[in-house]
Structure formats: C-alpha cells, structure tokens
Amino acid sequence: MEYPYLDTEKREFHASETIIFTLVPIPIMNLMVIRNTKTGKPMPPETEMVYAGGKTRIEKNPFDPEYLKALNEWELEKKFAFTRYIISFGIKENPPEDVVNSYKEISEDLSATEIKYMWVCSLVDTDVFFGMLVEAILGQNTVTEKGLEEVAETFPSDGKQSAD
C-alpha cells in the first residue's frame, strides 16, 4: 500500500502503516471565524499629508515598510494559528502522556493544542504529507452523495410533502 492515503469510509488518514489519524469534521462556522479574525492586526501608521495650497490632513500610510513587515508577520501567525486549529480539533487522537510530559519539560507554558500540533508534526514528517492531512481534515465537511443519502434517511418520508 502507498502512503499516505485516506480511508473516507472510516474517516482515517494513514500516514504510514502504524500512524493512523481518525479525522473529525470541524464546523465551517468555526473555520470562518478563525479565518476572518482581525485580532492583533497591525494598523498602518498615520502621517501628515500636505496638499496643494498648504492644507494638511492626517492619513493612514499602508506602504510604510515597518507596517508592511508587521502585517506580513501577523498574516503568517494567523495562517499558523489556523493550521494549528485544524490539526488540533480535526484529529481525534491525542498525544500519549509521555509525549505530553516530554513537551512540558521543554516548556510548561505549552497549551494542549500546541502540544498536539507538535506531536502530529513529529509523526507526519514531510510538508507534502502534512498538506494532505490538512486537506483531508477540511474535506470532512465536503458534501458527498453518501452523506446526502444518510441525511435523507433521517427524515421520515411517506411520499407526501408537509403542509407547513
């Protein structure tokens, strides 16, 4: 068998013969909130602009090099936080206690999600595998024909439409 592969029936991502993650769908609204957050986003500095006739006005300068650097760092951190969320909440398994303890020895400040993320990263050793894992988790929310059939089975049907 070639790895990695995704068992869609069991919702399992097989990184290798021994490394198997059970995938958990993440509510789309959670992903939207995290993706669209502006918390901590730097604001462009304001500068005084001089116009014809000597009039001045304070305007934001979105081209300031320091602002652009800070914005880039914020965007990278936001992407990292998004990916960390996907991994932490999109995989059912948690790191074994000895792994948690090892990470806690490095830094007691690490959160459970940070430890889980680092543990998964240590098991999925290439960027390609990691990208496939993230895609597999996000794919758990994709509408499938089987999923539609399962939902349809939950509704009672006698061939008549409700009058509501």
Secondary structure, DSSP 8 states (H G I E B T S, - for coil): --SSEEETTTTEEESSSS-EEEB----HHHHHHHHH--TT-----EEEEE-GGG-EEEEE-TT-HHHHHHHHHHHHHHHHHHHHHHHHHHB-----HHHHHHHHHH-TT--HHHHHHHHHHHHS-SHHHHHHHHHHHHGGGS--HHHHHHHHHTS--SS-----
